[in-house]
Amino acid sequence: MADVAGRHTGTVVGVHSHGTTVLRCHGHTDRTRAQPVTDRTRFEIGSITKTFTALLLATLAARRLLSLDEPLARHVPGGAMPRGPGATGITARHLATHTAGLPRLPPGLLPAALATWTTNPYQSYGPDLLWPSLARTRLRHPPGTRRHYSNFGAGLLGHLMSHAAGHTYSTLLRDHVLHPLGLTDTTDDPDATQATGHWRGRPRPPFLLPALPAAGALRSSAHDLLHYLRCLASPDAHTDERHPLRTALHTVLHPGPPHPDTPLAWSRRRARGRDLYFHSGGTRGFTAFVGFCPHPLTTVVALANTSPTLTGRFIQNAYLLLRDQACD
């Protein structure tokens, strides 16, 4: 994995399989080569944040602070809902499964992002722009009818939960997910100590998402992520009907039979008779992959402090590692 990421890149790859955990750390936290990376080094994990956001939704629903079918319209200012058939029917469930019909990015983000495109494209897109963007949005399809990956939707889910529960996304995530699971290295604080990210060999500043933290603001370590994945892959996550971990992995888009279940945020693929759950993430300075298989219990974490590239094989190789370990 290290050779795929690049000679000067800091990488951490962790695998739990057949009851054994193996960690491989390579390189340094920055190009000064003063500090080696370890399993406790924080990396930006980008869109893997969405899986934490989905687990937060499942937890809040289990504690009856909101519902999976909580309407988005109940939590946005008047006149800010998007246009299109069924727009008023968008729910938290739709936002968490990328089926709300929203575009990948909010209208208006690209012009604001151009000046900082290679460093912090979301930096100038503040919360004050969020509701005007939503009001300008036209749905790509009616909610619940098709999956279309949306950073916009995941970010809106964070705002929906914050408004419904009466606390910031950061506070809710800390109190209901990070602290209960003992994830002490995981945070959305851009000032927390972390490795330095790189874009084409050049150092990048910490990634900022002031309006959409629920879509990609977390930093974490291989240590925390391996523990997180083992919690998700545990028996309780799949057998206890009321457990938030099960809800995150086995909910349904349309309640009631005969609709199949679908994970909140996670991708799921059947390979050689095994169910593989996985998600990747990338910022302007980092690439990340997490994945697991419940039976047999297998988890893979792969982190690198360099940005993704169109021809890069880091994510693909991490997925193949998961598949091969789970299906061995």
C-alpha positions as CSV (number, residue, x, y, z in Angstrom):
1,M,0.0,0.0,0.0
2,A,2.8,2.4,0.8
3,D,4.4,2.1,-2.6
4,V,1.0,2.9,-4.2
5,A,0.5,6.0,-2.1
6,G,3.9,7.5,-3.0
7,R,7.4,7.3,-1.7
8,H,7.3,10.3,0.6
9,T,3.7,9.7,1.8
10,G,2.8,8.8,5.4
11,T,0.5,5.8,5.5
12,V,-1.1,3.6,8.0
13,V,-2.8,0.3,7.1
14,G,-4.6,-1.8,9.7
15,V,-6.3,-5.2,9.2
16,H,-8.2,-7.3,11.7
17,S,-8.8,-10.8,10.3
18,H,-8.9,-14.3,11.8
19,G,-8.8,-12.9,15.3
20,T,-5.5,-11.0,14.7
21,T,-4.8,-7.3,14.2
22,V,-1.9,-6.2,12.0
23,L,-0.8,-2.6,11.6
24,R,1.7,-1.3,9.1
25,C,2.9,2.3,9.5
26,H,5.1,3.9,6.9
27,G,6.6,7.4,6.5
28,H,6.2,10.6,8.4
29,T,3.5,13.1,9.5
30,D,5.0,15.7,7.1
31,R,7.9,16.1,4.6
32,T,10.4,17.3,7.3
33,R,10.5,13.6,8.3
34,A,10.7,14.5,12.0
35,Q,7.7,12.6,13.3
36,P,6.9,9.0,12.1
37,V,3.2,8.2,11.6
38,T,1.7,5.8,14.1
39,D,-1.7,4.1,14.7
40,R,-2.6,7.2,16.8
41,T,-1.8,9.8,14.1
42,R,-4.8,11.7,13.0
43,F,-5.6,11.8,9.3
44,E,-8.5,13.7,7.7
45,I,-11.0,11.1,6.6
46,G,-13.3,13.2,4.4
47,S,-16.5,11.5,3.4
48,I,-16.0,8.7,5.8
49,T,-17.5,11.3,8.2
50,K,-20.9,10.4,6.6
51,T,-20.9,7.0,8.2
52,F,-20.5,8.7,11.6
53,T,-23.3,11.1,10.7
54,A,-25.5,8.1,9.8
55,L,-24.7,6.4,13.1
56,L,-25.6,9.6,15.0
57,L,-28.9,9.7,13.2
58,A,-29.6,6.0,14.1
59,T,-28.7,6.8,17.8
60,L,-30.9,9.9,18.0
61,A,-33.7,7.9,16.5
62,A,-33.2,5.1,19.0
63,R,-33.4,7.7,21.8
64,R,-36.6,9.2,20.3
65,L,-35.0,12.6,19.8
66,L,-36.1,12.4,16.2
67,S,-37.3,9.9,13.6
68,L,-35.6,8.4,10.6
69,D,-38.6,9.9,8.7
70,E,-38.1,13.3,10.2
71,P,-39.1,15.9,7.5
72,L,-36.4,18.2,6.4
73,A,-39.0,20.9,5.8
74,R,-39.6,21.0,9.6
75,H,-36.1,22.2,10.2
76,V,-35.3,24.8,7.5
77,P,-36.4,28.4,7.3
78,G,-39.6,29.3,5.4
79,G,-39.2,29.4,1.7
80,A,-35.8,27.6,1.7
81,M,-37.0,24.2,0.5
82,P,-35.9,23.0,-3.0
83,R,-38.2,22.9,-6.0
84,G,-39.4,19.8,-7.7
85,P,-41.9,16.9,-7.3
86,G,-42.0,15.6,-3.7
87,A,-39.5,18.1,-2.3
88,T,-41.6,18.6,0.8
89,G,-41.3,14.9,1.5
90,I,-37.5,14.8,1.9
91,T,-36.7,13.0,5.2
92,A,-33.6,12.3,7.3
93,R,-33.7,8.7,5.8
94,H,-33.4,10.1,2.3
95,L,-30.5,12.4,3.2
96,A,-28.7,9.5,4.9
97,T,-29.1,7.1,1.9
98,H,-28.4,9.7,-0.8
99,T,-31.9,9.3,-2.2
100,A,-33.2,12.8,-1.5
101,G,-32.7,13.9,-5.2
102,L,-30.3,16.7,-4.2
103,P,-27.2,17.5,-6.3
104,R,-23.7,16.5,-5.2
105,L,-22.7,20.1,-4.3
106,P,-24.9,23.0,-3.3
107,P,-25.7,25.6,-5.9
108,G,-23.3,28.5,-5.5
109,L,-20.5,26.6,-3.9
110,L,-18.3,26.4,-7.0
111,P,-18.0,30.2,-7.5
112,A,-17.1,30.6,-3.8
113,A,-14.6,27.7,-4.1
114,L,-12.5,28.8,-7.1
115,A,-10.1,31.0,-5.1
116,T,-9.1,28.2,-2.8
117,W,-9.8,25.2,-5.0
118,T,-6.5,23.4,-4.3
119,T,-6.4,24.1,-0.6
120,N,-9.9,24.6,0.9
121,P,-12.7,24.7,-1.6
122,Y,-15.4,24.7,1.1
123,Q,-13.8,27.3,3.2
124,S,-15.7,30.4,1.8
125,Y,-19.0,28.5,1.7
126,G,-20.3,29.5,5.1
127,P,-23.6,28.7,6.9
128,D,-25.1,31.9,5.7
129,L,-25.1,30.6,2.1
130,L,-26.7,27.2,2.9
131,W,-30.4,28.1,2.9
132,P,-30.2,30.4,-0.2
133,S,-28.5,27.5,-1.9
134,L,-31.2,25.1,-0.9
135,A,-33.9,27.5,-2.1
136,R,-32.2,27.6,-5.5
137,T,-32.0,23.8,-5.8
138,R,-34.2,21.8,-8.1
139,L,-34.4,18.1,-7.3
140,R,-32.8,15.6,-9.8
141,H,-35.6,13.1,-9.1
142,P,-38.4,12.6,-6.5
143,P,-37.1,11.6,-3.1
144,G,-36.7,7.9,-2.5
145,T,-36.7,6.9,-6.1
146,R,-33.0,6.9,-7.0
147,R,-29.6,7.1,-5.3
148,H,-27.4,10.0,-6.2
149,Y,-24.4,10.7,-3.9
150,S,-24.7,14.1,-2.3
151,N,-22.3,16.0,0.0
152,F,-25.1,18.6,0.1
153,G,-27.6,16.1,1.5
154,A,-25.2,14.8,4.1
155,G,-24.4,18.3,5.2
156,L,-28.1,19.1,5.5
157,L,-28.7,16.0,7.6
158,G,-26.3,17.5,10.2
159,H,-28.3,20.6,10.3
160,L,-31.6,18.7,10.6
161,M,-30.3,16.7,13.6
162,S,-28.8,19.8,15.2
163,H,-32.1,21.7,14.9
164,A,-34.2,18.7,16.1
165,A,-32.0,17.9,19.1
166,G,-31.1,21.4,20.1
167,H,-27.3,21.1,20.0
168,T,-24.6,21.6,17.4
169,Y,-23.6,18.7,15.2
170,S,-20.2,18.6,16.9
171,T,-21.7,18.3,20.4
172,L,-24.2,15.7,19.3
173,L,-21.6,13.6,17.6
174,R,-19.2,13.8,20.6
175,D,-21.9,13.0,23.2
176,H,-23.8,10.3,21.3
177,V,-21.2,8.5,19.2
178,L,-17.5,9.4,19.9
179,H,-17.5,9.3,23.7
180,P,-19.8,6.2,24.1
181,L,-17.5,4.3,21.7
182,G,-14.3,5.6,23.3
183,L,-13.1,7.2,20.1
184,T,-10.7,9.7,21.7
185,D,-8.6,10.4,18.6
186,T,-11.7,11.3,16.5
187,T,-12.7,15.0,16.2
188,D,-14.1,17.6,13.8
189,D,-11.7,20.3,15.3
190,P,-9.4,21.5,12.5
191,D,-7.0,22.8,15.2
192,A,-6.4,19.3,16.6
193,T,-3.0,17.9,16.1
194,Q,-2.9,15.8,12.9
195,A,-0.6,14.8,10.1
196,T,0.1,17.4,7.3
197,G,-1.8,16.7,4.1
198,H,-0.3,17.0,0.7
199,W,-1.6,17.9,-2.8
200,R,0.9,16.9,-5.6
201,G,3.7,16.9,-3.0
202,R,2.8,20.4,-1.6
203,P,1.6,20.8,2.0
204,R,-2.0,21.7,2.5
205,P,-3.7,23.5,5.4
206,P,-6.3,21.7,7.5
207,F,-9.5,21.1,5.5
208,L,-12.5,23.3,6.5
209,L,-16.2,22.7,5.9
210,P,-18.0,25.5,7.9
211,A,-21.4,24.9,6.4
212,L,-21.3,21.1,5.9
213,P,-19.3,19.5,8.7
214,A,-21.5,16.4,8.7
215,A,-20.4,15.6,5.2
216,G,-16.6,15.5,5.7
217,A,-15.1,17.3,8.7
218,L,-13.7,14.5,10.8
219,R,-10.1,13.6,11.6
220,S,-9.3,10.2,13.1
221,S,-6.6,7.6,13.6
222,A,-6.2,4.0,12.5
223,H,-6.6,3.0,16.2
224,D,-10.0,4.6,16.5
225,L,-11.2,3.5,13.1
226,L,-10.4,-0.1,13.7
227,H,-12.3,0.0,17.0
228,Y,-15.2,1.8,15.2
229,L,-15.4,-0.9,12.5
230,R,-15.3,-3.7,15.1
231,C,-18.2,-2.2,16.9
232,L,-20.2,-2.0,13.6
233,A,-19.3,-5.6,12.7
234,S,-20.2,-6.9,16.1
235,P,-23.1,-9.4,16.6
236,D,-25.2,-6.8,18.4
237,A,-25.0,-4.5,15.3
238,H,-26.8,-7.2,13.2
239,T,-29.1,-9.1,15.6
240,D,-30.6,-6.5,18.0
241,E,-33.5,-4.9,16.1
242,R,-33.3,-1.8,18.4
243,H,-29.6,-1.3,18.3
244,P,-28.5,1.9,16.5
245,L,-25.6,0.0,14.9
246,R,-28.1,-2.3,13.3
247,T,-30.2,0.6,12.2
248,A,-27.2,2.2,10.5
249,L,-26.5,-1.0,8.6
250,H,-29.9,-2.5,8.0
251,T,-32.7,0.1,7.6
252,V,-35.2,0.3,4.8
253,L,-35.8,3.1,2.3
254,H,-39.6,2.5,2.3
255,P,-40.8,1.1,5.7
256,G,-42.8,-2.1,5.5
257,P,-42.4,-5.3,3.4
258,P,-41.2,-6.3,0.9
259,H,-38.6,-3.6,0.6
260,P,-35.0,-4.7,1.1
261,D,-32.8,-3.1,3.7
262,T,-30.0,-0.7,2.8
263,P,-27.2,0.8,4.9
264,L,-27.3,4.5,6.0
265,A,-24.3,6.1,4.2
266,W,-22.3,2.9,3.7
267,S,-21.8,1.1,0.4
268,R,-22.4,-2.6,0.5
269,R,-21.3,-5.2,-1.9
270,R,-21.8,-9.0,-2.1
271,A,-18.5,-10.7,-2.9
272,R,-17.9,-14.5,-2.9
273,G,-20.9,-15.0,-0.6
274,R,-19.7,-12.3,1.9
275,D,-21.3,-8.9,2.7
276,L,-18.7,-6.1,2.5
277,Y,-19.4,-2.7,3.9
278,F,-17.0,0.1,2.9
279,H,-16.6,3.9,2.4
280,S,-13.7,6.0,1.1
281,G,-12.9,9.6,1.8
282,G,-10.6,12.3,0.4
283,T,-9.7,15.9,1.1
284,R,-7.2,18.2,-0.5
285,G,-4.4,16.5,1.5
286,F,-5.6,13.1,2.5
287,T,-7.0,9.8,1.2
288,A,-8.8,7.3,3.4
289,F,-10.6,3.9,3.2
290,V,-12.5,1.9,5.8
291,G,-14.3,-1.4,5.3
292,F,-15.5,-4.4,7.2
293,C,-17.2,-7.8,6.9
294,P,-19.3,-9.1,9.7
295,H,-18.9,-12.8,8.9
296,P,-16.1,-13.6,9.2
297,L,-15.2,-10.6,11.3
298,T,-12.8,-8.6,9.1
299,T,-11.9,-4.9,9.2
300,V,-9.5,-2.8,7.1
301,V,-8.4,0.8,7.5
302,A,-6.1,2.5,5.1
303,L,-4.9,6.2,5.6
304,A,-2.5,8.4,3.6
305,N,-1.5,12.0,3.9
306,T,-1.8,12.8,0.2
307,S,-4.8,13.7,-1.8
308,P,-6.6,11.2,-4.1
309,T,-5.7,11.2,-7.8
310,L,-7.7,10.0,-10.8
311,T,-5.2,7.3,-11.5
312,G,-4.3,6.4,-7.9
313,R,-4.9,2.8,-6.7
314,F,-4.8,3.3,-3.0
315,I,-8.5,3.0,-2.5
316,Q,-8.9,0.2,-4.9
317,N,-6.1,-1.8,-3.3
318,A,-7.6,-1.2,0.1
319,Y,-10.9,-2.6,-1.1
320,L,-9.2,-5.6,-2.6
321,L,-7.4,-6.2,0.7
322,L,-10.7,-6.2,2.5
323,R,-12.3,-8.6,-0.1
324,D,-9.3,-11.0,0.0
325,Q,-9.1,-11.1,3.8
326,A,-12.9,-11.6,4.2
327,C,-13.1,-14.2,1.5
328,D,-10.0,-16.1,2.3
